[in-house]
Amino acid sequence: MTRNAATRASATAKPPKPVGLYLVPVLFVWLWSTGFIGAKYGLPYAEPFTLLLIRMLFTLAVLAVLIRVMKAPWPSWQGVAHTAVTGILVHGCYLGGVYYAIQGGMPAGIISLIVGLQPLVTAVAAVVMLREPVAMRQWLGLSLGLVGIALVLFEQLGGGDGMAGFPLWTLWWAALSLLGISVGTVYQKRHGERTNLLTGTFIQYCAASVLFAIGAFTLETRVVIWDIQLILSMAWLVFGVSIGAILLLMLLIRRGAASQVASLFYLVPPVTALEAYILFDERLGLLAMAGGVISITGVALVVIKRREPGA
């Protein structure tokens, strides 16, 4: 290669990503998985919409301070409208559905499995709404991820015995949660890329808070038992999940295709199972570990892009 050719190649080559960016998906998966743990700790002391409304109000206070300190710009009125829709879908429908399903008696493993279908729904929605190409290798990865989740939760539920005993109406809340996070992810990718992360998240939480307030004042008693367990779980849900995980999610959606970002949710059930083993002494056997490996393999097939010839 001549010196001029080498110079042109080095000028057009993309700079390597900082090492920290490769750790963002790992940190996101861990933070997101703790949301199920926090919900399990907090729901005995407050009803779902009431708990979520309090969580949102605390989170909005923290975000308001961050926005003022960092002088984050606000979007246009059109951007506010799009961001509010994302908030209702990603936070209002998703969290409301998950919390009410758990409150109604559905095991956390079952709701995790149902929400774990989100990458498949998102991939289909991305094809319809964004016209994103999804290669056969990625469809294979999505399928492997689903199989991996099924193996993990199959063992967690003792071969399926845990599926009996919860009301069928909780499936409607689970379906609402799945639809909300799937469509919301694609909608955010299409309409929210130019919105500042801090102000965008603030608007999303405001919209979700309105939904939670309507639900709390129409469906619930709004009685809260301020036990130390609730206070600690609320603190983690606010700072660890509502602030940390959601900002990472929005960052990931901006940097990758919607179906690839959604595939990260396949890792949440295995990580949650490990946390449940550590915190609640739930067994994690060979079948669950094998399912985790299969799930990670599926995620790799979807997320890792094949290099173009000559790249």
ROKOLGU-924370 format. One record per atom (N, C-alpha, C): x, y, z. Coordinates in steps of 0.001 Angstrom, whole numbers. Layout:
> east north up
> X Y Z $
...
END
This chain:
> east north up
> 845 -1199 0 $
> 0 0 0 $
> 875 1242 0 $
> 597 2207 -893 $
> 1374 3430 -963 $
> 1092 4314 240 $
> 2024 5322 391 $
> 1861 6210 1544 $
> 562 7006 1444 $
> 208 7456 211 $
> -1029 8222 28 $
> -2264 7381 328 $
> -2218 6118 -135 $
> -3356 5232 131 $
> -3507 4976 1613 $
> -2370 4774 2282 $
> -2417 4537 3727 $
> -2963 5748 4463 $
> -2559 6956 3951 $
> -3049 8184 4585 $
> -4553 8329 4426 $
> -5051 8032 3202 $
> -6499 8121 2977 $
> -7254 7106 3824 $
> -6705 5881 3946 $
> -7377 4846 4742 $
> -7467 5242 6204 $
> -6364 5819 6723 $
> -6382 6221 8131 $
> -7305 7402 8362 $
> -7458 8260 7333 $
> -8341 9422 7478 $
> -9803 9033 7478 $
> -10150 7995 6700 $
> -11552 7579 6598 $
> -11930 6546 7650 $
> -10960 5936 8304 $
> -11266 4910 9304 $
> -11965 5536 10498 $
> -12958 4807 11037 $
> -13692 5294 12198 $
> -12850 5107 13453 $
> -12834 6113 14345 $
> -12075 5963 15585 $
> -12675 4867 16451 $
> -11836 4125 17169 $
> -12359 3047 18014 $
> -13223 3597 19137 $
> -14224 2830 19499 $
> -15095 3249 20594 $
> -14340 3145 21915 $
> -14607 4085 22846 $
> -14030 3954 24177 $
> -14471 2653 24837 $
> -13574 2121 25685 $
> -13877 844 26332 $
> -15156 934 27145 $
> -15427 2120 27725 $
> -16611 2278 28557 $
> -17904 2025 27823 $
> -17940 2312 26507 $
> -19162 2106 25742 $
> -19509 631 25630 $
> -18511 -230 25638 $
> -18787 -1658 25559 $
> -19345 -2199 26881 $
> -19128 -1465 27970 $
> -19636 -1891 29268 $
> -21052 -1386 29517 $
> -21515 -447 28694 $
> -22855 117 28889 $
> -23939 -952 28818 $
> -23952 -1865 27808 $
> -24990 -2903 27781 $
> -24966 -3801 29015 $
> -23766 -4123 29508 $
> -23649 -4983 30695 $
> -24255 -4287 31907 $
> -23897 -3019 32083 $
> -24424 -2268 33225 $
> -25930 -2105 33117 $
> -26421 -1864 31897 $
> -27861 -1703 31706 $
> -28623 -2968 32085 $
> -28146 -4122 31614 $
> -28827 -5390 31898 $
> -28899 -5621 33400 $
> -27798 -5347 34102 $
> -27796 -5570 35546 $
> -28772 -4632 36248 $
> -28722 -3346 35912 $
> -29617 -2391 36553 $
> -31077 -2712 36258 $
> -31370 -3054 34992 $
> -32756 -3336 34622 $
> -33276 -4566 35359 $
> -32416 -5571 35534 $
> -32854 -6796 36207 $
> -33213 -6539 37658 $
> -32560 -5559 38289 $
> -32870 -5280 39692 $
> -34231 -4622 39865 $
> -34840 -4171 38775 $
> -36176 -3600 38890 $
> -37191 -4609 39384 $
> -37058 -5879 38936 $
> -37966 -6920 39416 $
> -37749 -7176 40907 $
> -36485 -7125 41343 $
> -36174 -7333 42759 $
> -36753 -6201 43595 $
> -36573 -4962 43128 $
> -37114 -3820 43858 $
> -38620 -3850 43948 $
> -39271 -4284 42862 $
> -40732 -4384 42884 $
> -41192 -5415 43900 $
> -40486 -6514 43962 $
> -40859 -7576 44909 $
> -40733 -7099 46352 $
> -39739 -6266 46614 $
> -39548 -5724 47962 $
> -40570 -4644 48302 $
> -40989 -3854 47308 $
> -41817 -2699 47601 $
> -43314 -2923 47553 $
> -43781 -3856 46706 $
> -45220 -4026 46502 $
> -46005 -4459 47740 $
> -45413 -5165 48700 $
> -46208 -5496 49900 $
> -46637 -4278 50707 $
> -46061 -3114 50440 $
> -46320 -1950 51277 $
> -47089 -838 50556 $
> -47368 -1021 49273 $
> -48138 -21 48530 $
> -48709 -668 47281 $
> -49849 -155 46833 $
> -50467 -678 45612 $
> -49660 -240 44385 $
> -49788 -970 43274 $
> -48895 -751 42128 $
> -48843 681 41609 $
> -49992 1268 41234 $
> -49964 2612 40676 $
> -49521 3641 41714 $
> -49908 3430 42975 $
> -49473 4335 44035 $
> -47968 4270 44217 $
> -47424 3053 44238 $
> -45978 2876 44376 $
> -45238 3514 43201 $
> -45759 3303 41996 $
> -45111 3857 40813 $
> -45213 5376 40768 $
> -46337 5934 41221 $
> -46485 7384 41239 $
> -45478 8013 42188 $
> -45334 7441 43381 $
> -44346 7967 44335 $
> -42945 7846 43754 $
> -42662 6721 43135 $
> -41351 6517 42508 $
> -41081 7572 41438 $
> -42066 7854 40603 $
> -41893 8842 39542 $
> -41675 10238 40110 $
> -42422 10610 41158 $
> -42295 11947 41729 $
> -40910 12164 42324 $
> -40386 11169 43022 $
> -39027 11279 43557 $
> -38014 11381 42416 $
> -38231 10579 41387 $
> -37311 10589 40251 $
> -37330 11924 39533 $
> -38513 12510 39368 $
> -38620 13813 38716 $
> -37876 14891 39499 $
> -37911 14809 40824 $
> -37187 15786 41641 $
> -35682 15684 41407 $
> -35178 14447 41335 $
> -33746 14252 41086 $
> -33369 14742 39691 $
> -34191 14393 38699 $
> -33912 14812 37325 $
> -33946 16330 37183 $
> -34858 16988 37895 $
> -34948 18449 37816 $
> -33645 19096 38289 $
> -33053 18551 39330 $
> -31768 19064 39821 $
> -30678 18853 38784 $
> -30633 17645 38194 $
> -29611 17346 37178 $
> -29757 18251 35962 $
> -30994 18484 35541 $
> -31235 19337 34373 $
> -30772 20766 34645 $
> -31031 21257 35853 $
> -30625 22623 36186 $
> -29113 22743 36263 $
> -28459 21749 36878 $
> -27002 21795 37027 $
> -26306 21693 35671 $
> -26786 20790 34808 $
> -26148 20547 33523 $
> -26704 21433 32408 $
> -27721 22245 32738 $
> -28330 23167 31774 $
> -28713 22448 30473 $
> -29415 21345 30637 $
> -29826 20528 29484 $
> -30890 21267 28679 $
> -30814 21212 27364 $
> -31794 21920 26524 $
> -33128 21181 26460 $
> -34186 21948 26284 $
> -35523 21376 26171 $
> -35898 21223 24697 $
> -36668 20220 24364 $
> -37061 20033 22956 $
> -38173 20988 22562 $
> -38499 20979 21282 $
> -39626 21756 20782 $
> -40928 21130 21269 $
> -42034 21853 21020 $
> -43330 21306 21440 $
> -43634 19990 20735 $
> -43207 19874 19486 $
> -43389 18606 18769 $
> -42572 17507 19424 $
> -41329 17846 19822 $
> -40499 16874 20524 $
> -41085 16475 21865 $
> -41686 17432 22553 $
> -42340 17137 23836 $
> -43467 16139 23637 $
> -44256 16325 22587 $
> -45381 15428 22329 $
> -44896 14012 22035 $
> -43890 13892 21163 $
> -43359 12562 20842 $
> -42751 11900 22087 $
> -42034 12677 22866 $
> -41389 12129 24063 $
> -42424 11691 25088 $
> -43522 12432 25196 $
> -44585 12054 26133 $
> -45219 10727 25733 $
> -45413 10528 24431 $
> -45959 9250 23956 $
> -45019 8103 24326 $
> -43717 8323 24125 $
> -42734 7300 24508 $
> -42824 6991 25996 $
> -42978 8038 26817 $
> -43057 7830 28260 $
> -44260 7015 28676 $
> -45401 7282 28038 $
> -46605 6519 28363 $
> -46432 5044 28001 $
> -45750 4783 26877 $
> -45560 3402 26427 $
> -44479 2690 27222 $
> -43264 3288 27263 $
> -42107 2618 27849 $
> -42201 2523 29362 $
> -42758 3561 29997 $
> -42818 3564 31456 $
> -44230 3296 31980 $
> -45212 4007 31438 $
> -46565 3839 31944 $
> -47120 2450 31717 $
> -47164 2017 30463 $
> -47737 704 30147 $
> -46855 -437 30645 $
> -45551 -314 30434 $
> -44641 -1404 30817 $
> -44629 -1615 32329 $
> -44323 -558 33077 $
> -44220 -707 34526 $
> -45578 -1005 35152 $
> -46611 -307 34692 $
> -47934 -570 35239 $
> -48361 -2007 35023 $
> -48106 -2536 33829 $
> -48457 -3922 33551 $
> -47690 -4910 34394 $
> -46381 -4702 34526 $
> -45551 -5607 35326 $
> -45976 -5592 36788 $
> -46149 -4405 37354 $
> -46468 -4299 38775 $
> -47846 -4885 39091 $
> -48819 -4636 38217 $
> -50147 -5166 38494 $
> -50206 -6673 38296 $
> -49430 -7206 37349 $
> -49385 -8652 37173 $
> -48804 -9328 38410 $
> -47716 -8762 38946 $
> -47106 -9314 40157 $
> -48045 -9161 41348 $
> -48673 -7981 41473 $
> -49613 -7744 42569 $
> -50787 -8716 42496 $
> -51207 -9093 41283 $
> -52339 -9996 41124 $
> -52020 -11451 41375 $
> -50756 -11771 41598 $
> -50392 -13143 41919 $
> -49571 -13852 40865 $
> -49303 -13217 39726 $
> -48465 -13856 38720 $
> -47024 -13910 39212 $
> -46383 -15081 39166 $
> -44983 -15187 39590 $
> -44080 -14276 38761 $
> -43050 -13751 39401 $
> -42135 -12857 38702 $
> -41485 -13560 37511 $
> -41251 -14867 37634 $
> -40649 -15604 36527 $
> -41548 -15649 35306 $
> -42847 -15769 35522 $
> -43784 -15819 34405 $
> -43851 -14470 33700 $
> -43950 -13375 34466 $
> -44005 -12064 33842 $
> -42699 -11750 33125 $
> -41578 -12232 33675 $
> -40299 -12042 32995 $
> -40278 -12777 31662 $
> -40835 -13961 31644 $
> -40873 -14732 30403 $
> -41742 -14050 29351 $
> -42891 -13537 29776 $
> -43787 -12863 28827 $
> -43141 -11597 28287 $
> -42584 -10778 29179 $
> -41901 -9565 28736 $
> -40650 -9915 27938 $
> -40105 -11107 28186 $
> -38945 -11548 27430 $
> -39220 -11763 25958 $
> -40498 -11808 25581 $
> -40854 -11880 24166 $
> -40667 -10541 23464 $
> -40334 -9507 24220 $
> -40231 -8160 23672 $
> -39292 -8025 22477 $
> -38118 -8670 22465 $
> -37263 -8536 21280 $
> -37921 -9008 19992 $
> -38703 -10073 20072 $
> -39401 -10544 18883 $
> -40443 -9532 18420 $
> -41220 -9006 19376 $
> -42246 -8019 19030 $
> -41592 -6750 18499 $
> -40493 -6330 19125 $
> -39800 -5131 18686 $
> -39212 -5300 17302 $
> -38643 -6482 17020 $
> -38078 -6728 15691 $
> -39148 -6613 14617 $
> -40322 -7166 14894 $
> -41417 -7074 13930 $
> -41883 -5630 13794 $
> -41999 -4934 14938 $
> -42426 -3534 14895 $
> -41416 -2665 14169 $
> -40111 -2961 14338 $
> -39068 -2185 13666 $
> -39134 -2383 12150 $
> -39475 -3597 11721 $
> -39619 -3846 10285 $
> -40793 -3056 9722 $
> -41904 -3012 10470 $
> -43106 -2341 9989 $
> -42970 -821 10070 $
> -42469 -306 11210 $
> -42452 1134 11452 $
> -41191 1813 10928 $
> -40043 1143 11052 $
> -38774 1763 10671 $
> -38172 1156 9415 $
> -38764 60 8948 $
> -38231 -654 7788 $
> -36776 -1078 8012 $
> -36476 -1479 9265 $
> -35131 -1974 9568 $
> -34963 -3379 9005 $
> -33829 -3649 8352 $
> -33586 -5017 7882 $
> -33199 -5924 9044 $
> -33753 -7107 9077 $
> -33417 -8111 10096 $
> -32980 -9364 9360 $
> -31697 -9694 9478 $
> -31134 -10827 8762 $
> -31577 -12140 9404 $
> -31425 -13216 8642 $
> -31784 -14544 9158 $
> -30945 -14883 10380 $
> -29689 -14445 10394 $
> -28833 -14696 11554 $
> -29415 -14044 12801 $
> -30001 -12849 12637 $
> -30603 -12173 13775 $
> -31893 -12848 14229 $
> -32700 -13320 13270 $
> -33903 -14071 13649 $
> -33520 -15326 14405 $
> -32437 -16008 13974 $
> -31960 -17188 14697 $
> -31546 -16810 16115 $
> -30860 -15658 16244 $
> -30457 -15210 17570 $
> -31640 -14909 18465 $
> -32649 -14264 17918 $
> -33855 -13980 18697 $
> -34530 -15262 19161 $
> -34555 -16265 18286 $
> -35172 -17548 18640 $
> -34376 -18250 19730 $
> -33045 -18246 19598 $
> -32207 -18861 20627 $
> -32388 -18157 21970 $
> -32505 -16840 21935 $
> -32712 -16115 23179 $
> -33990 -16514 23874 $
> -35041 -16712 23098 $
> -36315 -17127 23668 $
> -36215 -18517 24270 $
> -35511 -19421 23565 $
> -35319 -20776 24086 $
> -34531 -20727 25391 $
> -33499 -19888 25436 $
> -32703 -19768 26649 $
> -33513 -19284 27831 $
> -34362 -18270 27606 $
> -35223 -17779 28673 $
> -36178 -18868 29148 $
> -36722 -19614 28207 $
> -37670 -20668 28569 $
> -37000 -21717 29457 $
> -35748 -22076 29148 $
> -35038 -23063 29963 $
> -34775 -22538 31367 $
> -34363 -21272 31454 $
> -34091 -20686 32766 $
> -35345 -20683 33628 $
> -36439 -20196 33077 $
> -37667 -20070 33846 $
> -38351 -21412 34064 $
> -38136 -22372 33144 $
> -38700 -23701 33328 $
> -38148 -24328 34598 $
> -36848 -24182 34811 $
> -36259 -24730 36032 $
> -36665 -23918 37253 $
> -36726 -22571 37101 $
> -37128 -21722 38221 $
> -38527 -22063 38719 $
> -39384 -22491 37781 $
> -40765 -22801 38154 $
> -40970 -24263 38493 $
> -39884 -25002 38601 $
> -40003 -26400 38980 $
> -40671 -27250 37936 $
> -40297 -27044 36671 $
> -40859 -27862 35595 $
> -42266 -27487 35220 $
> -42682 -26266 35587 $
> -44006 -25793 35150 $
> -45056 -25809 36239 $
> -44740 -26381 37415 $
> -45751 -26439 38469 $
> -46138 -25052 38960 $
> -45171 -24087 38842 $
> -45447 -22747 39348 $
> -46416 -21967 38488 $
> -46803 -22478 37326 $
> -47677 -21718 36456 $
> -49126 -21744 36927 $
> -49462 -22681 37770 $
> -50846 -22788 38237 $
> -51082 -21829 39398 $
> -52285 -21309 39503 $
> -52652 -20580 40693 $
> -52756 -19076 40545 $
> -52389 -18483 39401 $
> -52544 -17043 39278 $
> -53735 -16730 38373 $
> -54433 -15629 38643 $
> -55634 -15294 37867 $
> -55307 -15038 36402 $
> -56211 -15439 35533 $
> -55984 -15248 34103 $
> -56009 -13774 33714 $
> -56705 -12928 34499 $
> -56764 -11517 34142 $
> -55403 -10852 34226 $
> -54475 -11434 34975 $
> -53138 -10852 35038 $
> -52417 -10943 33695 $
> -52870 -11860 32839 $
> -52267 -11956 31513 $
> -52532 -10690 30693 $
> -53658 -10013 30934 $
> -53931 -8769 30221 $
> -52917 -7701 30606 $
> -52567 -7639 31896 $
> -51549 -6683 32335 $
> -50186 -7040 31756 $
> -49891 -8325 31697 $
> -48618 -8750 31111 $
> -48548 -8403 29632 $
> -49666 -8604 28918 $
> -49706 -8258 27493 $
> -49561 -6756 27293 $
> -50186 -5953 28155 $
> -50041 -4496 28082 $
> -48596 -4082 28279 $
> -47926 -4722 29235 $
> -46527 -4425 29490 $
> -45659 -4749 28281 $
> -45869 -5924 27691 $
> -45098 -6351 26529 $
> -45307 -5410 25348 $
> -46550 -5057 25085 $
> -46855 -4177 23958 $
> -46269 -2781 24184 $
> -46356 -2291 25411 $
> -45863 -954 25697 $
> -44370 -812 25501 $
> -43581 -1727 26053 $
> -42128 -1619 25947 $
> -41659 -1877 24521 $
> -42361 -2715 23776 $
> -41959 -3029 22404 $
> -42214 -1859 21466 $
> -43449 -1370 21458 $
> -43794 -253 20578 $
> -43072 1017 21022 $
> -42919 1195 22331 $
> -42234 2377 22835 $
> -40775 2436 22422 $
> -40110 1288 22391 $
> -38707 1249 21967 $
> -38565 1704 20520 $
> -39436 1210 19653 $
> -39389 1585 18242 $
> -39787 3045 18061 $
> -40796 3502 18789 $
> -41247 4892 18682 $
> -40144 5850 19118 $
> -39424 5496 20178 $
> -38318 6325 20647 $
> -37221 6396 19599 $
> -36944 5284 18949 $
> -35915 5263 17917 $
> -36299 6152 16744 $
> -37564 6214 16435 $
> -38018 6972 15265 $
> -38169 8458 15540 $
> -38634 8814 16748 $
> -39002 10208 16991 $
> -38185 10903 18074 $
> -37374 10173 18836 $
> -36745 10811 19992 $
> -35248 10962 19936 $
> -34619 10799 18779 $
> -33161 10797 18721 $
> -32553 12172 18968 $
> -33266 13240 18672 $
> -32709 14580 18832 $
> -33051 15203 20171 $
> -33700 14464 21021 $
> -34082 14982 22330 $
> -32976 14711 23334 $
> -32667 15711 24153 $
> -31662 15535 25194 $
> -32075 14418 26146 $
> -31106 13617 26582 $
> -31419 12467 27421 $
> -32094 12878 28729 $
> -31573 13909 29388 $
> -32116 14302 30685 $
> -33514 14901 30548 $
> -33662 15898 29686 $
> -34976 16524 29543 $
> -35979 15567 28907 $
> -35501 14715 27986 $
> -36394 13737 27384 $
> -36934 12757 28410 $
> -36046 12262 29282 $
> -36483 11341 30329 $
> -37421 12037 31311 $
> -37150 13299 31608 $
> -38027 14061 32507 $
> -39438 14145 31936 $
> -39538 14448 30643 $
> -40856 14537 30001 $
> -41540 13172 29997 $
> -40792 12125 29731 $
> -41370 10783 29734 $
> -41956 10439 31098 $
> -41212 10747 32153 $
> -41694 10444 33496 $
> -42897 11302 33875 $
> -42934 12537 33385 $
> -44110 13376 33639 $
> -45355 12748 33021 $
> -45220 12288 31780 $
> -46362 11661 31108 $
> -46785 10385 31822 $
> -45798 9568 32223 $
> -46121 8333 32942 $
> -46761 8635 34292 $
> -46312 9706 34953 $
> -46873 10075 36253 $
> -48352 10416 36148 $
> -48725 11084 35067 $
> -50148 11398 34863 $
> -50960 10107 34770 $
> -50435 9141 34020 $
> -51127 7859 33891 $
> -51224 7143 35231 $
> -50127 7147 35999 $
> -50132 6486 37304 $
> -51063 7194 38280 $
> -51116 8517 38214 $
> -52003 9264 39104 $
> -53466 8942 38814 $
> -53815 8872 37535 $
> -55188 8510 37168 $
> -55523 7121 37688 $
> -54583 6177 37511 $
> -54813 4822 37995 $
> -54910 4745 39503 $
> -54034 5474 40210 $
> -54025 5428 41674 $
> -55305 6010 42268 $
> -55819 7095 41662 $
> -56998 7762 42224 $
> -58316 7138 41763 $
> -58281 6267 40787 $
> -59513 5626 40317 $
> -59596 4148 40694 $
> -58463 3489 40877 $
> -58465 2047 41108 $
> -57949 1625 42482 $
> -57300 2533 43215 $
> -56602 2121 44437 $
> -56996 2979 45632 $
> -56604 2496 46824 $
> -56880 3220 48065 $
> -55784 4232 48396 $
> -54597 4093 47791 $
> -53449 4982 47980 $
> -52888 4927 49396 $
> -53085 3794 50067 $
> -52520 3587 51404 $
> -51075 3112 51257 $
> -50164 3755 51989 $
> -48744 3409 51928 $
> -48237 3112 53332 $
> -47569 1990 53498 $
> -46939 1629 54771 $
> -45445 1920 54625 $
> -44962 2968 55319 $
> -43573 3406 55139 $
> -42620 2569 55992 $
> -42483 1324 55609 $
> -41537 423 56256 $
> -40138 698 55707 $
> -39109 335 56472 $
> -37732 549 56031 $
> -37433 -210 54741 $
> -38076 -1369 54570 $
> -37885 -2145 53341 $
> -38420 -1384 52130 $
> -39558 -721 52302 $
> -40106 82 51213 $
> -39203 1268 50906 $
> -38674 1919 51924 $
> -37821 3088 51726 $
> -36552 2712 50969 $
> -35934 1599 51370 $
> -34705 1171 50700 $
> -34969 747 49256 $
> -36052 3 49044 $
> -36368 -417 47680 $
> -36729 784 46813 $
> -37430 1776 47397 $
> -37772 2977 46651 $
> -36525 3747 46253 $
> -35567 3844 47158 $
> -34329 4557 46849 $
> -33600 3902 45686 $
> -33557 2571 45684 $
> -32870 1885 44587 $
> -33647 2009 43278 $
> -34961 1893 43354 $
> -35769 2014 42145 $
> -35628 3397 41517 $
> -35468 4409 42346 $
> -35339 5775 41833 $
> -33965 5996 41214 $
> -32911 5762 42007 $
> -31555 6103 41548 $
> -30950 5026 40647 $
> -31171 3768 40977 $
> -30549 2702 40197 $
> -31281 2395 38910 $
> -32628 2333 38980 $
> -33410 1898 37824 $
> -33968 3090 37043 $
> -34744 3954 37713 $
> -35400 5050 37000 $
> -34405 6069 36446 $
> -33311 6301 37145 $
> -32293 7235 36661 $
> -31240 6493 35838 $
> -30571 5542 36462 $
> -29447 4872 35808 $
> -29836 4023 34611 $
> -30734 3063 34817 $
> -31064 2114 33746 $
> -31783 2785 32584 $
> -32699 3706 32873 $
> -33472 4321 31792 $
> -32593 5223 30931 $
> -31698 5983 31545 $
> -30796 6805 30747 $
> -29895 5941 29871 $
> -29453 4814 30396 $
> -28644 3895 29594 $
> -29467 3302 28451 $
> -30742 2995 28716 $
> -31607 2454 27668 $
> -31767 3450 26527 $
> -32038 4704 26848 $
> -32203 5706 25809 $
> -30913 5910 25021 $
> -29769 5830 25721 $
> -28481 5947 25035 $
> -28264 4785 24078 $
> -28612 3583 24513 $
> -28449 2395 23668 $
> -29368 2449 22454 $
> -30603 2928 22648 $
> -31538 3028 21527 $
> -30989 3984 20472 $
> -30347 5053 20913 $
> -29779 6009 19960 $
> -28624 5392 19165 $
> -27857 4533 19797 $
> -26630 4032 19173 $
> -26842 2770 18352 $
> -27947 2062 18530 $
> -28132 808 17812 $
> -29518 674 17247 $
> -29692 -298 16330 $
> -31011 -577 15769 $
> -31941 -1041 16880 $
> -33214 -733 16742 $
> -34180 -1027 17801 $
> -34221 -2517 18130 $
> -34173 -3376 17103 $
> -34240 -4814 17358 $
> -32994 -5309 18076 $
> -31826 -4676 17833 $
> -30600 -5083 18506 $
> -30611 -4661 19968 $
> -31084 -3450 20247 $
> -31201 -3006 21628 $
> -32180 -3892 22392 $
> -33289 -4238 21745 $
> -34302 -5063 22404 $
> -33759 -6422 22777 $
> -32784 -6936 22001 $
> -32255 -8268 22281 $
> -31538 -8327 23619 $
> -31105 -7176 24154 $
> -30446 -7169 25456 $
> -31391 -7632 26563 $
> -32697 -7463 26344 $
> -33658 -7876 27365 $
> -33666 -9391 27546 $
> -33107 -10131 26582 $
> -33009 -11570 26744 $
> -32090 -11942 27897 $
> -31161 -11060 28247 $
> -30218 -11352 29323 $
> -30806 -11072 30705 $
> -31919 -10340 30749 $
> -32464 -9935 32042 $
> -32943 -11127 32877 $
> -33733 -12087 32325 $
> -34173 -13208 33165 $
> -33041 -14043 33760 $
> -31981 -14407 32999 $
> -30891 -15144 33650 $
> -30228 -14353 34770 $
> -30023 -13054 34559 $
> -29412 -12235 35600 $
> -30338 -12121 36803 $
> -31625 -11961 36537 $
> -32592 -11897 37633 $
> -32621 -13205 38413 $
> -32514 -14324 37699 $
> -32487 -15626 38368 $
> -31277 -15741 39287 $
> -30135 -15235 38839 $
> -28937 -15262 39676 $
> -29112 -14391 40913 $
> -29702 -13223 40730 $
> -29947 -12341 41873 $
> -30927 -12973 42855 $
> -31948 -13640 42330 $
> -32912 -14308 43204 $
> -32252 -15441 43984 $
> -31297 -16095 43350 $
> -30559 -17164 44042 $
> -29746 -16594 45200 $
> -29103 -15455 44960 $
> -28271 -14846 46001 $
> -29118 -14247 47115 $
> -30190 -13558 46752 $
> -30978 -12815 47734 $
> -32046 -13665 48413 $
> -32656 -14584 47647 $
> -33788 -15348 48173 $
> -33521 -16842 48239 $
> -32282 -17248 47993 $
> -31888 -18652 48076 $
> -32689 -19535 47116 $
> -33030 -19004 45953 $
> -33689 -19805 44928 $
> -32612 -20565 44139 $
> -32857 -21840 43904 $
> -31833 -22692 43290 $
> -31596 -22326 41829 $
> -30373 -22476 41423 $
> -29956 -22211 40051 $
> -29150 -23410 39584 $
> -29814 -24337 38886 $
> -29178 -25588 38493 $
> -28564 -25549 37114 $
> -28179 -26731 36632 $
> -27497 -26838 35348 $
> -28384 -26406 34184 $
> -29686 -26712 34265 $
> -30586 -26346 33183 $
> -30672 -24824 33045 $
> -30755 -24130 34176 $
> -30820 -22672 34138 $
> -29526 -22077 33598 $
> -28392 -22631 34020 $
> -27113 -22119 33527 $
> -26968 -22367 32031 $
> -27430 -23549 31568 $
> -27398 -23824 30127 $
> -28292 -22851 29372 $
> -29446 -22557 29936 $
> -30330 -21582 29312 $
> -29702 -20205 29230 $
> -28950 -19830 30264 $
> -28260 -18545 30238 $
> -27230 -18475 29126 $
> -26489 -19567 28931 $
> -25490 -19606 27861 $
> -26162 -19496 26496 $
> -27274 -20227 26313 $
> -28003 -20159 25037 $
> -28542 -18754 24803 $
> -29037 -18125 25858 $
> -29577 -16778 25734 $
> -28496 -15784 25333 $
> -27334 -15888 25968 $
> -26227 -14995 25630 $
> -25779 -15216 24196 $
> -25766 -16465 23747 $
> -25408 -16760 22357 $
> -26391 -16101 21397 $
> -27667 -16179 21717 $
> -28670 -15545 20873 $
> -28498 -14042 20813 $
> -28194 -13431 21961 $
> -27968 -11989 21991 $
> -26780 -11617 21117 $
> -25721 -12432 21186 $
> -24528 -12147 20383 $
> -24848 -12189 18889 $
> -25679 -13142 18469 $
> -26030 -13239 17053 $
> -26802 -12015 16573 $
> -27590 -11422 17462 $
> -28388 -10266 17075 $
> -27586 -8979 17156 $
> -26814 -8825 18235 $
> -26162 -7554 18517 $
> -24892 -7368 17703 $
> -24073 -8413 17589 $
> -22787 -8278 16912 $
> -23019 -8222 15410 $
> -22665 -7113 14828 $
> -22866 -6928 13400 $
> -21742 -7599 12620 $
> -22123 -8247 11513 $
> -21132 -8865 10646 $
> -20352 -7785 9902 $
> -19044 -7907 9896 $
> -18200 -6918 9241 $
> -18319 -7018 7739 $
> -18415 -5867 7094 $
> -18510 -5822 5641 $
> -17152 -6162 5016 $
> -17105 -6766 3825 $
> -15841 -7038 3161 $
> -15056 -5752 2929 $
> -13789 -5800 3344 $
> -12936 -4644 3157 $
> -13037 -3632 4274 $
> -13923 -3911 5294 $
> -14060 -2956 6388 $
> -12850 -3020 7296 $
END
